[in-house]
């Protein structure tokens, strides 16, 4: 079975589009490799940051509740 020939949008090289190819269908396998831009782990939060985030989330929830269920 012949696979369709595609042209990579990044490097303009031709490649065969095979089933179960990782990445994008319009990029060759070399250009489909995900780029690593830094550490993927989250930094730890101290107590003040957690409290601030909790308060901000509660304020968002309260604002959404007010918008959704307000009586007019």
N, C-alpha and C positions, 0 to 999 in steps of 0.2 A: 504494500500500500504506500502510495506516495503522499508525503506531507506537503502542505502548501508552503511556498517560498515567500517569506516576508522580508521587508527591509526595516532595519532598526532605525527608530526615530532619533536615537542619540548619536550613534557612530556611523550610520548609513551603510552598514554591512548587511549582506543577505544571510538569512538563517532559515532553517526548517522549523515550522511551528508544529511541535509534537504535543500529543496529549500529556497532561500532567506536568507540563513545563512550569517550573517555579517562576514567579515574577509576572511581568506584564506581557500581554500578547503582542505588543508592538515594539518590544525590546529584545535584543539578543540575550542569551544566557549570561554573557559577561557583563552586560549593562544592567541586568535585572538583580544583581547582587545588592542587598540592602546596605546602605552606608551606615557606618557607626559614627555617631556624632558626639559620643561622650558616655559617661557612666549611665547605666539604666536603672540604678538603684536610687531610691528616694533618700534624701537626707533625713535625719532624725529631727523631730520637732521638740522644742522644750515646752514647759508648762504654759508660758505666756503665749506662745504661738498657737498651741492647741486651744487655749481659752479664747483667743481672738478669732480663730477659725470657727469655733463652736458658736460664738456670738454672731458672727457674720452669717453662718448658715441658718441660725434661728431667725435672724432678721429677714433673710430671703424667704424662708418658709412663711413667716407672718405676712410679708408683703404679698406673696402669691395667694395666700388664704384670703386676705382682704380684697384683692382684685377679683378672685373667682367667686366669692360668696357675699359680696357686698349687696345691701338692699337698696334699691333705687325707687 
